[in-house]
Amino acid sequence: MWHQLGNPHATYAALRGIEHQAPEEARRPAVRALTTDLVYGPVALPGLKEYAVRTGAVIA
C-alpha cells in the first residue's frame, strides 16, 4: 500500500517489519520485486541495499 501511495520510507519500514516478524515472507518474489523497485527508485534509504542483498532482491 505504501509503495502505491508513493511513500518509500513507510514502504521500507514495512518491509523491515516483515523481515523481523516472518523472514521467509521477505524472500517471496512479489516482496523482492517491491524491494528492487525501492533500490532503483529516486530516494536513497539507509540500509536498503543491505536489506535487498539479505533478502535476495539484488546481488551484491
Secondary structure, 3 states (H helix, E strand, C coil): CCCCCCCHHHHHHHHHHHHHHCHHHHHCHHHHHHHHHHHCCCCCCCCHHHHHHHHCCCCC
